[in-house]
Amino acid sequence: MGFILAPDVRQSFHVSEDTSQPKWEQFWIMIDGTNAKKYLADAGFPTEASFFEIPYHEKLKTFFHFLFRDANYFDCDDY
């Protein structure tokens, strides 16, 4: 699932205690600025706080893992 989160709004996430449910990882992409909503809309994403399906999630996950394999990145605050 993908999440669009609104700025300056408190968020809360809870992992299921049901061990039959798959474990999950979080990857953050921050889009900010005057044209953020326009860019999201142009890319086909929701522009308001919501959840949405990511049909290409395995490719996206592979991409993030590829980015994070650089050992220097692990020391960054925003990892």
FENWO-V637762 format. One record per residue. N is the residue number from 1. RES is the residue in three letters. OMEGA is omega in degrees with one decimal (none if undefined). Layout:
BEGIN
{{N | RES | OMEGA} {N | RES | OMEGA}}
END
This chain:
BEGIN
{{1 | MET | 172.1} {2 | GLY | -179.8} {3 | PHE | 166.4} {4 | ILE | -178.6} {5 | LEU | 178.9} {6 | ALA | 178.4} {7 | PRO | 176.2} {8 | ASP | 176.6} {9 | VAL | -179.8} {10 | ARG | -178.7} {11 | GLN | 177.8} {12 | SER | 179.6} {13 | PHE | 179.7} {14 | HIS | 177.3} {15 | VAL | 179.5} {16 | SER | 174.9} {17 | GLU | 178.6} {18 | ASP | -175.6} {19 | THR | 176.7} {20 | SER | 177.8} {21 | GLN | 179.8} {22 | PRO | 174.6} {23 | LYS | -179.0} {24 | TRP | 177.7} {25 | GLU | 175.0} {26 | GLN | 171.1} {27 | PHE | -176.4} {28 | TRP | 168.5} {29 | ILE | -179.6} {30 | MET | 176.1} {31 | ILE | -173.9} {32 | ASP | 174.8} {33 | GLY | -175.4} {34 | THR | -175.8} {35 | ASN | -175.3} {36 | ALA | -179.2} {37 | LYS | 179.0} {38 | LYS | -179.7} {39 | TYR | 177.0} {40 | LEU | -179.8} {41 | ALA | 179.5} {42 | ASP | -179.9} {43 | ALA | 177.8} {44 | GLY | 178.8} {45 | PHE | 173.2} {46 | PRO | 179.5} {47 | THR | 177.1} {48 | GLU | 179.4} {49 | ALA | -177.1} {50 | SER | 173.4} {51 | PHE | 177.2} {52 | PHE | 178.2} {53 | GLU | 174.6} {54 | ILE | -176.0} {55 | PRO | -177.9} {56 | TYR | -173.2} {57 | HIS | -180.0} {58 | GLU | 177.0} {59 | LYS | 178.8} {60 | LEU | 178.5} {61 | LYS | 177.1} {62 | THR | 178.7} {63 | PHE | 179.4} {64 | PHE | 179.0} {65 | HIS | 175.9} {66 | PHE | 178.8} {67 | LEU | -173.6} {68 | PHE | -178.6} {69 | ARG | 175.8} {70 | ASP | -176.0} {71 | ALA | 179.4} {72 | ASN | -178.2} {73 | TYR | -177.8} {74 | PHE | -179.9} {75 | ASP | -178.7} {76 | CYS | 179.3} {77 | ASP | -174.5} {78 | ASP | 178.3} {79 | TYR | none}}
END
